[in-house]
Amino acid sequence: MQGTVRTYDPETRSGSVLLDDGTELPFDTAAFEAGGLRMLRFGQRVNLAAEGGRITVVTLSTFPLPGDAT
C-alpha cells in the first residue's frame, strides 16, 4: 500500500500518512524504525505495510518493504 506523508515529528519519529482515498492513518516510532529511514518530509510518497489496521512499516516508495521478494 502507498500513501503520502501528512505529518512527521522528528523528535518522536511518528506521524501520519494520507492514503490515495483520502484516509489519514497514524504511524508510530516502531513503524518508522522498521522502514530503516532517518527522516521524512511533508508530501513525500511512501510504501506502507499494515497489520490489524495499524501501520507496521513506513519506507520510501522507491524502497522495498522488509520481507518483499525482489
N, CA, C, O and CB atoms as a CASP TS submission, in Angstrom:
PFRMAT TS
TARGET T0000
AUTHOR 0000-0000-0000
METHOD Language model
MODEL 1
PARENT N/A
ATOM      1  N   MET     1       0.851  -1.156   0.000  1.00  0.00           N
ATOM      2  CA  MET     1       0.000   0.000   0.000  1.00  0.00           C
ATOM      3  C   MET     1       0.903   1.226   0.000  1.00  0.00           C
ATOM      4  O   MET     1       2.019   1.188   0.518  1.00  0.00           O
ATOM      5  CB  MET     1      -0.972  -0.006   1.216  1.00  0.00           C
ATOM      6  N   GLN     2       0.411   2.312  -0.584  1.00  0.00           N
ATOM      7  CA  GLN     2       1.186   3.550  -0.638  1.00  0.00           C
ATOM      8  C   GLN     2       0.380   4.708  -0.085  1.00  0.00           C
ATOM      9  O   GLN     2      -0.849   4.665  -0.025  1.00  0.00           O
ATOM     10  CB  GLN     2       1.626   3.853  -2.072  1.00  0.00           C
ATOM     11  N   GLY     3       1.095   5.737   0.315  1.00  0.00           N
ATOM     12  CA  GLY     3       0.458   6.936   0.828  1.00  0.00           C
ATOM     13  C   GLY     3       1.412   8.111   0.707  1.00  0.00           C
ATOM     14  O   GLY     3       2.511   7.990   0.166  1.00  0.00           O
ATOM     15  N   THR     4       0.966   9.258   1.224  1.00  0.00           N
ATOM     16  CA  THR     4       1.736  10.487   1.197  1.00  0.00           C
ATOM     17  C   THR     4       1.862  11.003   2.628  1.00  0.00           C
ATOM     18  O   THR     4       0.881  11.029   3.371  1.00  0.00           O
ATOM     19  CB  THR     4       1.072  11.549   0.266  1.00  0.00           C
ATOM     20  N   VAL     5       3.066  11.413   3.011  1.00  0.00           N
ATOM     21  CA  VAL     5       3.287  11.907   4.369  1.00  0.00           C
ATOM     22  C   VAL     5       2.473  13.174   4.602  1.00  0.00           C
ATOM     23  O   VAL     5       2.589  14.146   3.855  1.00  0.00           O
ATOM     24  CB  VAL     5       4.787  12.176   4.617  1.00  0.00           C
ATOM     25  N   ARG     6       1.656  13.152   5.637  1.00  0.00           N
ATOM     26  CA  ARG     6       0.883  14.330   6.017  1.00  0.00           C
ATOM     27  C   ARG     6       1.575  15.063   7.157  1.00  0.00           C
ATOM     28  O   ARG     6       1.708  16.286   7.123  1.00  0.00           O
ATOM     29  CB  ARG     6      -0.551  13.936   6.422  1.00  0.00           C
ATOM     30  N   THR     7       2.019  14.313   8.172  1.00  0.00           N
ATOM     31  CA  THR     7       2.751  14.902   9.288  1.00  0.00           C
ATOM     32  C   THR     7       3.923  14.002   9.653  1.00  0.00           C
ATOM     33  O   THR     7       3.881  12.790   9.442  1.00  0.00           O
ATOM     34  CB  THR     7       1.823  15.117  10.511  1.00  0.00           C
ATOM     35  N   TYR     8       4.971  14.612  10.204  1.00  0.00           N
ATOM     36  CA  TYR     8       6.095  13.848  10.726  1.00  0.00           C
ATOM     37  C   TYR     8       6.772  14.676  11.803  1.00  0.00           C
ATOM     38  O   TYR     8       7.109  15.839  11.579  1.00  0.00           O
ATOM     39  CB  TYR     8       7.099  13.466   9.596  1.00  0.00           C
ATOM     40  N   ASP     9       6.973  14.078  12.974  1.00  0.00           N
ATOM     41  CA  ASP     9       7.646  14.731  14.085  1.00  0.00           C
ATOM     42  C   ASP     9       9.008  14.070  14.266  1.00  0.00           C
ATOM     43  O   ASP     9       9.075  12.918  14.696  1.00  0.00           O
ATOM     44  CB  ASP     9       6.794  14.649  15.397  1.00  0.00           C
ATOM     45  N   PRO    10      10.102  14.775  13.945  1.00  0.00           N
ATOM     46  CA  PRO    10      11.428  14.152  14.047  1.00  0.00           C
ATOM     47  C   PRO    10      11.840  13.810  15.478  1.00  0.00           C
ATOM     48  O   PRO    10      12.695  12.948  15.682  1.00  0.00           O
ATOM     49  CB  PRO    10      12.458  15.065  13.446  1.00  0.00           C
ATOM     50  N   GLU    11      11.248  14.468  16.465  1.00  0.00           N
ATOM     51  CA  GLU    11      11.579  14.141  17.853  1.00  0.00           C
ATOM     52  C   GLU    11      10.991  12.810  18.286  1.00  0.00           C
ATOM     53  O   GLU    11      11.669  12.016  18.939  1.00  0.00           O
ATOM     54  CB  GLU    11      11.090  15.233  18.776  1.00  0.00           C
ATOM     55  N   THR    12       9.726  12.553  17.927  1.00  0.00           N
ATOM     56  CA  THR    12       9.084  11.289  18.318  1.00  0.00           C
ATOM     57  C   THR    12       9.206  10.228  17.239  1.00  0.00           C
ATOM     58  O   THR    12       8.946   9.049  17.481  1.00  0.00           O
ATOM     59  CB  THR    12       7.617  11.520  18.635  1.00  0.00           C
ATOM     60  N   ARG    13       9.612  10.662  16.026  1.00  0.00           N
ATOM     61  CA  ARG    13       9.730   9.771  14.869  1.00  0.00           C
ATOM     62  C   ARG    13       8.396   9.082  14.563  1.00  0.00           C
ATOM     63  O   ARG    13       8.347   7.894  14.246  1.00  0.00           O
ATOM     64  CB  ARG    13      10.824   8.718  15.116  1.00  0.00           C
ATOM     65  N   SER    14       7.335   9.853  14.666  1.00  0.00           N
ATOM     66  CA  SER    14       5.991   9.355  14.360  1.00  0.00           C
ATOM     67  C   SER    14       5.263  10.414  13.541  1.00  0.00           C
ATOM     68  O   SER    14       5.738  11.541  13.406  1.00  0.00           O
ATOM     69  CB  SER    14       5.196   9.012  15.668  1.00  0.00           C
ATOM     70  N   GLY    15       4.114  10.045  12.998  1.00  0.00           N
ATOM     71  CA  GLY    15       3.360  10.993  12.196  1.00  0.00           C
ATOM     72  C   GLY    15       2.126  10.357  11.605  1.00  0.00           C
ATOM     73  O   GLY    15       1.534   9.451  12.191  1.00  0.00           O
ATOM     74  N   SER    16       1.738  10.846  10.424  1.00  0.00           N
ATOM     75  CA  SER    16       0.564  10.300   9.753  1.00  0.00           C
ATOM     76  C   SER    16       0.752  10.373   8.244  1.00  0.00           C
ATOM     77  O   SER    16       1.536  11.171   7.730  1.00  0.00           O
ATOM     78  CB  SER    16      -0.713  11.055  10.178  1.00  0.00           C
ATOM     79  N   VAL    17       0.013   9.520   7.555  1.00  0.00           N
ATOM     80  CA  VAL    17       0.024   9.485   6.097  1.00  0.00           C
ATOM     81  C   VAL    17      -1.399   9.574   5.574  1.00  0.00           C
ATOM     82  O   VAL    17      -2.350   9.202   6.261  1.00  0.00           O
ATOM     83  CB  VAL    17       0.714   8.204   5.580  1.00  0.00           C
ATOM     84  N   LEU    18      -1.531  10.066   4.361  1.00  0.00           N
ATOM     85  CA  LEU    18      -2.816  10.068   3.668  1.00  0.00           C
ATOM     86  C   LEU    18      -2.765   8.985   2.599  1.00  0.00           C
ATOM     87  O   LEU    18      -1.872   8.974   1.751  1.00  0.00           O
ATOM     88  CB  LEU    18      -3.134  11.477   3.042  1.00  0.00           C
ATOM     89  N   LEU    19      -3.728   8.080   2.649  1.00  0.00           N
ATOM     90  CA  LEU    19      -3.841   7.081   1.599  1.00  0.00           C
ATOM     91  C   LEU    19      -4.438   7.742   0.364  1.00  0.00           C
ATOM     92  O   LEU    19      -4.936   8.865   0.444  1.00  0.00           O
ATOM     93  CB  LEU    19      -4.707   5.872   2.061  1.00  0.00           C
ATOM     94  N   ASP    20      -4.394   7.068  -0.760  1.00  0.00           N
ATOM     95  CA  ASP    20      -4.898   7.640  -2.007  1.00  0.00           C
ATOM     96  C   ASP    20      -6.392   7.945  -1.961  1.00  0.00           C
ATOM     97  O   ASP    20      -6.876   8.792  -2.712  1.00  0.00           O
ATOM     98  CB  ASP    20      -4.613   6.700  -3.149  1.00  0.00           C
ATOM     99  N   ASP    21      -7.129   7.256  -1.079  1.00  0.00           N
ATOM    100  CA  ASP    21      -8.567   7.526  -0.969  1.00  0.00           C
ATOM    101  C   ASP    21      -8.874   8.654   0.016  1.00  0.00           C
ATOM    102  O   ASP    21     -10.041   8.943   0.283  1.00  0.00           O
ATOM    103  CB  ASP    21      -9.302   6.264  -0.542  1.00  0.00           C
ATOM    104  N   GLY    22      -7.823   9.298   0.563  1.00  0.00           N
ATOM    105  CA  GLY    22      -8.002  10.415   1.486  1.00  0.00           C
ATOM    106  C   GLY    22      -8.034  10.031   2.950  1.00  0.00           C
ATOM    107  O   GLY    22      -8.116  10.909   3.810  1.00  0.00           O
ATOM    108  N   THR    23      -7.970   8.749   3.260  1.00  0.00           N
ATOM    109  CA  THR    23      -7.967   8.286   4.642  1.00  0.00           C
ATOM    110  C   THR    23      -6.634   8.636   5.297  1.00  0.00           C
ATOM    111  O   THR    23      -5.570   8.374   4.734  1.00  0.00           O
ATOM    112  CB  THR    23      -8.228   6.761   4.712  1.00  0.00           C
ATOM    113  N   GLU    24      -6.697   9.228   6.484  1.00  0.00           N
ATOM    114  CA  GLU    24      -5.475   9.537   7.226  1.00  0.00           C
ATOM    115  C   GLU    24      -5.215   8.430   8.246  1.00  0.00           C
ATOM    116  O   GLU    24      -6.100   8.059   9.017  1.00  0.00           O
ATOM    117  CB  GLU    24      -5.584  10.924   7.931  1.00  0.00           C
ATOM    118  N   LEU    25      -3.984   7.907   8.237  1.00  0.00           N
ATOM    119  CA  LEU    25      -3.591   6.870   9.187  1.00  0.00           C
ATOM    120  C   LEU    25      -2.341   7.306   9.930  1.00  0.00           C
ATOM    121  O   LEU    25      -1.392   7.793   9.316  1.00  0.00           O
ATOM    122  CB  LEU    25      -3.353   5.523   8.470  1.00  0.00           C
ATOM    123  N   PRO    26      -2.332   7.135  11.259  1.00  0.00           N
ATOM    124  CA  PRO    26      -1.134   7.469  12.023  1.00  0.00           C
ATOM    125  C   PRO    26      -0.112   6.330  11.959  1.00  0.00           C
ATOM    126  O   PRO    26      -0.470   5.173  11.735  1.00  0.00           O
ATOM    127  CB  PRO    26      -1.500   7.776  13.485  1.00  0.00           C
ATOM    128  N   PHE    27       1.149   6.669  12.157  1.00  0.00           N
ATOM    129  CA  PHE    27       2.178   5.651  12.340  1.00  0.00           C
ATOM    130  C   PHE    27       3.012   6.018  13.560  1.00  0.00           C
ATOM    131  O   PHE    27       3.208   7.193  13.867  1.00  0.00           O
ATOM    132  CB  PHE    27       3.075   5.518  11.069  1.00  0.00           C
ATOM    133  N   ASP    28       3.500   4.987  14.250  1.00  0.00           N
ATOM    134  CA  ASP    28       4.273   5.220  15.461  1.00  0.00           C
ATOM    135  C   ASP    28       5.767   5.058  15.205  1.00  0.00           C
ATOM    136  O   ASP    28       6.190   4.768  14.086  1.00  0.00           O
ATOM    137  CB  ASP    28       3.824   4.271  16.563  1.00  0.00           C
ATOM    138  N   THR    29       6.547   5.245  16.244  1.00  0.00           N
ATOM    139  CA  THR    29       8.002   5.159  16.150  1.00  0.00           C
ATOM    140  C   THR    29       8.458   3.798  15.642  1.00  0.00           C
ATOM    141  O   THR    29       9.372   3.717  14.822  1.00  0.00           O
ATOM    142  CB  THR    29       8.630   5.440  17.503  1.00  0.00           C
ATOM    143  N   ALA    30       7.829   2.731  16.122  1.00  0.00           N
ATOM    144  CA  ALA    30       8.218   1.377  15.709  1.00  0.00           C
ATOM    145  C   ALA    30       8.031   1.181  14.202  1.00  0.00           C
ATOM    146  O   ALA    30       8.874   0.560  13.554  1.00  0.00           O
ATOM    147  CB  ALA    30       7.397   0.327  16.481  1.00  0.00           C
ATOM    148  N   ALA    31       6.947   1.700  13.642  1.00  0.00           N
ATOM    149  CA  ALA    31       6.697   1.574  12.201  1.00  0.00           C
ATOM    150  C   ALA    31       7.733   2.364  11.406  1.00  0.00           C
ATOM    151  O   ALA    31       8.201   1.903  10.365  1.00  0.00           O
ATOM    152  CB  ALA    31       5.274   2.061  11.851  1.00  0.00           C
ATOM    153  N   PHE    32       8.090   3.543  11.890  1.00  0.00           N
ATOM    154  CA  PHE    32       9.103   4.356  11.220  1.00  0.00           C
ATOM    155  C   PHE    32      10.452   3.639  11.257  1.00  0.00           C
ATOM    156  O   PHE    32      11.115   3.532  10.225  1.00  0.00           O
ATOM    157  CB  PHE    32       9.211   5.753  11.883  1.00  0.00           C
ATOM    158  N   GLU    33      10.866   3.151  12.410  1.00  0.00           N
ATOM    159  CA  GLU    33      12.159   2.486  12.552  1.00  0.00           C
ATOM    160  C   GLU    33      12.237   1.189  11.756  1.00  0.00           C
ATOM    161  O   GLU    33      13.316   0.810  11.302  1.00  0.00           O
ATOM    162  CB  GLU    33      12.436   2.204  14.011  1.00  0.00           C
ATOM    163  N   ALA    34      11.110   0.502  11.581  1.00  0.00           N
ATOM    164  CA  ALA    34      11.090  -0.745  10.808  1.00  0.00           C
ATOM    165  C   ALA    34      11.412  -0.506   9.338  1.00  0.00           C
ATOM    166  O   ALA    34      11.850  -1.424   8.645  1.00  0.00           O
ATOM    167  CB  ALA    34       9.729  -1.421  10.933  1.00  0.00           C
ATOM    168  N   GLY    35      11.201   0.712   8.856  1.00  0.00           N
ATOM    169  CA  GLY    35      11.467   1.042   7.460  1.00  0.00           C
ATOM    170  C   GLY    35      12.894   1.446   7.170  1.00  0.00           C
ATOM    171  O   GLY    35      13.262   1.600   6.006  1.00  0.00           O
ATOM    172  N   GLY    36      13.716   1.625   8.203  1.00  0.00           N
ATOM    173  CA  GLY    36      15.120   1.960   8.004  1.00  0.00           C
ATOM    174  C   GLY    36      15.403   3.377   7.544  1.00  0.00           C
ATOM    175  O   GLY    36      16.454   3.647   6.963  1.00  0.00           O
ATOM    176  N   LEU    37      14.471   4.284   7.800  1.00  0.00           N
ATOM    177  CA  LEU    37      14.651   5.676   7.368  1.00  0.00           C
ATOM    178  C   LEU    37      15.262   6.527   8.470  1.00  0.00           C
ATOM    179  O   LEU    37      15.282   6.138   9.638  1.00  0.00           O
ATOM    180  CB  LEU    37      13.316   6.276   6.933  1.00  0.00           C
ATOM    181  N   ARG    38      15.763   7.703   8.078  1.00  0.00           N
ATOM    182  CA  ARG    38      16.283   8.654   9.060  1.00  0.00           C
ATOM    183  C   ARG    38      15.358   9.852   9.227  1.00  0.00           C
ATOM    184  O   ARG    38      15.340  10.476  10.288  1.00  0.00           O
ATOM    185  CB  ARG    38      17.671   9.126   8.653  1.00  0.00           C
ATOM    186  N   MET    39      14.594  10.178   8.195  1.00  0.00           N
ATOM    187  CA  MET    39      13.646  11.296   8.286  1.00  0.00           C
ATOM    188  C   MET    39      12.627  11.212   7.158  1.00  0.00           C
ATOM    189  O   MET    39      12.808  10.464   6.197  1.00  0.00           O
ATOM    190  CB  MET    39      14.389  12.654   8.238  1.00  0.00           C
ATOM    191  N   LEU    40      11.575  11.972   7.284  1.00  0.00           N
ATOM    192  CA  LEU    40      10.545  12.111   6.251  1.00  0.00           C
ATOM    193  C   LEU    40      10.229  13.585   6.107  1.00  0.00           C
ATOM    194  O   LEU    40      10.534  14.388   6.989  1.00  0.00           O
ATOM    195  CB  LEU    40       9.254  11.291   6.602  1.00  0.00           C
ATOM    196  N   ARG    41       9.615  13.934   4.988  1.00  0.00           N
ATOM    197  CA  ARG    41       9.165  15.312   4.798  1.00  0.00           C
ATOM    198  C   ARG    41       7.724  15.308   4.300  1.00  0.00           C
ATOM    199  O   ARG    41       7.260  14.339   3.699  1.00  0.00           O
ATOM    200  CB  ARG    41      10.088  16.068   3.802  1.00  0.00           C
ATOM    201  N   PHE    42       7.035  16.402   4.562  1.00  0.00           N
ATOM    202  CA  PHE    42       5.650  16.572   4.137  1.00  0.00           C
ATOM    203  C   PHE    42       5.540  16.345   2.634  1.00  0.00           C
ATOM    204  O   PHE    42       6.352  16.863   1.867  1.00  0.00           O
ATOM    205  CB  PHE    42       5.128  17.977   4.515  1.00  0.00           C
ATOM    206  N   GLY    43       4.552  15.581   2.212  1.00  0.00           N
ATOM    207  CA  GLY    43       4.297  15.345   0.795  1.00  0.00           C
ATOM    208  C   GLY    43       5.089  14.212   0.186  1.00  0.00           C
ATOM    209  O   GLY    43       4.895  13.882  -0.984  1.00  0.00           O
ATOM    210  N   GLN    44       5.980  13.606   0.958  1.00  0.00           N
ATOM    211  CA  GLN    44       6.802  12.518   0.425  1.00  0.00           C
ATOM    212  C   GLN    44       5.951  11.260   0.234  1.00  0.00           C
ATOM    213  O   GLN    44       5.107  10.933   1.068  1.00  0.00           O
ATOM    214  CB  GLN    44       7.997  12.224   1.367  1.00  0.00           C
ATOM    215  N   ARG    45       6.187  10.567  -0.874  1.00  0.00           N
ATOM    216  CA  ARG    45       5.462   9.337  -1.188  1.00  0.00           C
ATOM    217  C   ARG    45       6.143   8.177  -0.453  1.00  0.00           C
ATOM    218  O   ARG    45       7.368   8.054  -0.477  1.00  0.00           O
ATOM    219  CB  ARG    45       5.421   9.080  -2.742  1.00  0.00           C
ATOM    220  N   VAL    46       5.336   7.320   0.205  1.00  0.00           N
ATOM    221  CA  VAL    46       5.887   6.223   0.996  1.00  0.00           C
ATOM    222  C   VAL    46       5.145   4.918   0.737  1.00  0.00           C
ATOM    223  O   VAL    46       3.972   4.909   0.366  1.00  0.00           O
ATOM    224  CB  VAL    46       5.834   6.563   2.479  1.00  0.00           C
ATOM    225  N   ASN    47       5.869   3.810   0.945  1.00  0.00           N
ATOM    226  CA  ASN    47       5.285   2.473   0.970  1.00  0.00           C
ATOM    227  C   ASN    47       4.925   2.156   2.406  1.00  0.00           C
ATOM    228  O   ASN    47       5.635   2.542   3.336  1.00  0.00           O
ATOM    229  CB  ASN    47       6.262   1.400   0.380  1.00  0.00           C
ATOM    230  N   LEU    48       3.823   1.455   2.580  1.00  0.00           N
ATOM    231  CA  LEU    48       3.343   1.123   3.914  1.00  0.00           C
ATOM    232  C   LEU    48       3.007  -0.351   4.001  1.00  0.00           C
ATOM    233  O   LEU    48       2.536  -0.950   3.035  1.00  0.00           O
ATOM    234  CB  LEU    48       2.123   1.968   4.278  1.00  0.00           C
ATOM    235  N   ALA    49       3.250  -0.931   5.163  1.00  0.00           N
ATOM    236  CA  ALA    49       2.750  -2.261   5.479  1.00  0.00           C
ATOM    237  C   ALA    49       1.851  -2.095   6.690  1.00  0.00           C
ATOM    238  O   ALA    49       2.163  -1.329   7.601  1.00  0.00           O
ATOM    239  CB  ALA    49       3.921  -3.295   5.749  1.00  0.00           C
ATOM    240  N   ALA    50       0.742  -2.806   6.700  1.00  0.00           N
ATOM    241  CA  ALA    50      -0.194  -2.708   7.815  1.00  0.00           C
ATOM    242  C   ALA    50      -0.618  -4.098   8.255  1.00  0.00           C
ATOM    243  O   ALA    50      -0.647  -5.047   7.472  1.00  0.00           O
ATOM    244  CB  ALA    50      -1.426  -1.865   7.428  1.00  0.00           C
ATOM    245  N   GLU    51      -0.942  -4.179   9.526  1.00  0.00           N
ATOM    246  CA  GLU    51      -1.427  -5.431  10.101  1.00  0.00           C
ATOM    247  C   GLU    51      -2.461  -5.079  11.159  1.00  0.00           C
ATOM    248  O   GLU    51      -2.186  -4.298  12.071  1.00  0.00           O
ATOM    249  CB  GLU    51      -0.254  -6.284  10.709  1.00  0.00           C
ATOM    250  N   GLY    52      -3.639  -5.650  11.037  1.00  0.00           N
ATOM    251  CA  GLY    52      -4.685  -5.372  12.012  1.00  0.00           C
ATOM    252  C   GLY    52      -5.108  -3.921  12.066  1.00  0.00           C
ATOM    253  O   GLY    52      -5.459  -3.422  13.135  1.00  0.00           O
ATOM    254  N   GLY    53      -5.081  -3.222  10.920  1.00  0.00           N
ATOM    255  CA  GLY    53      -5.492  -1.830  10.871  1.00  0.00           C
ATOM    256  C   GLY    53      -4.453  -0.850  11.381  1.00  0.00           C
ATOM    257  O   GLY    53      -4.742   0.338  11.524  1.00  0.00           O
ATOM    258  N   ARG    54      -3.247  -1.329  11.659  1.00  0.00           N
ATOM    259  CA  ARG    54      -2.168  -0.492  12.184  1.00  0.00           C
ATOM    260  C   ARG    54      -0.985  -0.532  11.228  1.00  0.00           C
ATOM    261  O   ARG    54      -0.609  -1.603  10.753  1.00  0.00           O
ATOM    262  CB  ARG    54      -1.739  -0.959  13.602  1.00  0.00           C
ATOM    263  N   ILE    55      -0.396   0.626  10.940  1.00  0.00           N
ATOM    264  CA  ILE    55       0.796   0.672  10.090  1.00  0.00           C
ATOM    265  C   ILE    55       1.966   0.073  10.862  1.00  0.00           C
ATOM    266  O   ILE    55       2.248   0.472  11.992  1.00  0.00           O
ATOM    267  CB  ILE    55       1.117   2.137   9.637  1.00  0.00           C
ATOM    268  N   THR    56       2.646  -0.892  10.235  1.00  0.00           N
ATOM    269  CA  THR    56       3.771  -1.558  10.885  1.00  0.00           C
ATOM    270  C   THR    56       5.110  -1.180  10.273  1.00  0.00           C
ATOM    271  O   THR    56       6.147  -1.341  10.917  1.00  0.00           O
ATOM    272  CB  THR    56       3.591  -3.047  10.817  1.00  0.00           C
ATOM    273  N   VAL    57       5.107  -0.677   9.031  1.00  0.00           N
ATOM    274  CA  VAL    57       6.341  -0.260   8.357  1.00  0.00           C
ATOM    275  C   VAL    57       6.040   0.951   7.477  1.00  0.00           C
ATOM    276  O   VAL    57       5.037   0.984   6.765  1.00  0.00           O
ATOM    277  CB  VAL    57       6.943  -1.427   7.506  1.00  0.00           C
ATOM    278  N   VAL    58       6.922   1.939   7.540  1.00  0.00           N
ATOM    279  CA  VAL    58       6.885   3.096   6.638  1.00  0.00           C
ATOM    280  C   VAL    58       8.264   3.190   5.993  1.00  0.00           C
ATOM    281  O   VAL    58       9.275   3.259   6.693  1.00  0.00           O
ATOM    282  CB  VAL    58       6.504   4.440   7.406  1.00  0.00           C
ATOM    283  N   THR    59       8.309   3.193   4.668  1.00  0.00           N
ATOM    284  CA  THR    59       9.573   3.370   3.964  1.00  0.00           C
ATOM    285  C   THR    59       9.319   4.143   2.677  1.00  0.00           C
ATOM    286  O   THR    59       8.167   4.351   2.297  1.00  0.00           O
ATOM    287  CB  THR    59      10.243   2.000   3.665  1.00  0.00           C
ATOM    288  N   LEU    60      10.363   4.563   2.015  1.00  0.00           N
ATOM    289  CA  LEU    60      10.201   5.334   0.783  1.00  0.00           C
ATOM    290  C   LEU    60       9.567   4.484  -0.307  1.00  0.00           C
ATOM    291  O   LEU    60       9.719   3.263  -0.321  1.00  0.00           O
ATOM    292  CB  LEU    60      11.551   5.877   0.307  1.00  0.00           C
ATOM    293  N   SER    61       8.862   5.132  -1.212  1.00  0.00           N
ATOM    294  CA  SER    61       8.181   4.397  -2.290  1.00  0.00           C
ATOM    295  C   SER    61       9.166   3.697  -3.211  1.00  0.00           C
ATOM    296  O   SER    61       8.793   2.750  -3.903  1.00  0.00           O
ATOM    297  CB  SER    61       7.306   5.343  -3.104  1.00  0.00           C
ATOM    298  N   THR    62      10.414   4.141  -3.234  1.00  0.00           N
ATOM    299  CA  THR    62      11.423   3.503  -4.082  1.00  0.00           C
ATOM    300  C   THR    62      12.138   2.352  -3.378  1.00  0.00           C
ATOM    301  O   THR    62      12.946   1.663  -4.000  1.00  0.00           O
ATOM    302  CB  THR    62      12.440   4.530  -4.534  1.00  0.00           C
ATOM    303  N   PHE    63      11.858   2.131  -2.098  1.00  0.00           N
ATOM    304  CA  PHE    63      12.471   1.055  -1.332  1.00  0.00           C
ATOM    305  C   PHE    63      11.496  -0.107  -1.204  1.00  0.00           C
ATOM    306  O   PHE    63      10.293   0.122  -1.082  1.00  0.00           O
ATOM    307  CB  PHE    63      12.908   1.553   0.061  1.00  0.00           C
ATOM    308  N   PRO    64      11.979  -1.348  -1.229  1.00  0.00           N
ATOM    309  CA  PRO    64      11.070  -2.478  -0.977  1.00  0.00           C
ATOM    310  C   PRO    64      10.712  -2.545   0.499  1.00  0.00           C
ATOM    311  O   PRO    64      11.476  -2.117   1.365  1.00  0.00           O
ATOM    312  CB  PRO    64      11.709  -3.814  -1.432  1.00  0.00           C
ATOM    313  N   LEU    65       9.551  -3.084   0.760  1.00  0.00           N
ATOM    314  CA  LEU    65       9.169  -3.323   2.159  1.00  0.00           C
ATOM    315  C   LEU    65       9.971  -4.502   2.688  1.00  0.00           C
ATOM    316  O   LEU    65      10.248  -5.434   1.932  1.00  0.00           O
ATOM    317  CB  LEU    65       7.630  -3.593   2.294  1.00  0.00           C
ATOM    318  N   PRO    66      10.349  -4.492   3.952  1.00  0.00           N
ATOM    319  CA  PRO    66      11.074  -5.628   4.513  1.00  0.00           C
ATOM    320  C   PRO    66      10.292  -6.926   4.298  1.00  0.00           C
ATOM    321  O   PRO    66       9.091  -6.989   4.561  1.00  0.00           O
ATOM    322  CB  PRO    66      11.342  -5.407   6.013  1.00  0.00           C
ATOM    323  N   GLY    67      10.989  -7.956   3.818  1.00  0.00           N
ATOM    324  CA  GLY    67      10.345  -9.247   3.581  1.00  0.00           C
ATOM    325  C   GLY    67       9.797  -9.421   2.186  1.00  0.00           C
ATOM    326  O   GLY    67       9.433 -10.535   1.811  1.00  0.00           O
ATOM    327  N   ASP    68       9.723  -8.333   1.384  1.00  0.00           N
ATOM    328  CA  ASP    68       9.257  -8.445  -0.005  1.00  0.00           C
ATOM    329  C   ASP    68      10.321  -9.112  -0.863  1.00  0.00           C
ATOM    330  O   ASP    68      11.504  -8.794  -0.746  1.00  0.00           O
ATOM    331  CB  ASP    68       8.900  -7.054  -0.579  1.00  0.00           C
ATOM    332  N   ALA    69       9.913 -10.019  -1.712  1.00  0.00           N
ATOM    333  CA  ALA    69      10.841 -10.635  -2.657  1.00  0.00           C
ATOM    334  C   ALA    69      11.134  -9.643  -3.774  1.00  0.00           C
ATOM    335  O   ALA    69      10.226  -8.969  -4.259  1.00  0.00           O
ATOM    336  CB  ALA    69      10.263 -11.964  -3.233  1.00  0.00           C
ATOM    337  N   THR    70      12.388  -9.550  -4.180  1.00  0.00           N
ATOM    338  CA  THR    70      12.718  -8.610  -5.255  1.00  0.00           C
ATOM    339  C   THR    70      13.189  -9.355  -6.480  1.00  0.00           C
ATOM    340  O   THR    70      13.514  -8.736  -7.493  1.00  0.00           O
ATOM    341  CB  THR    70      13.787  -7.614  -4.803  1.00  0.00           C
TER
END
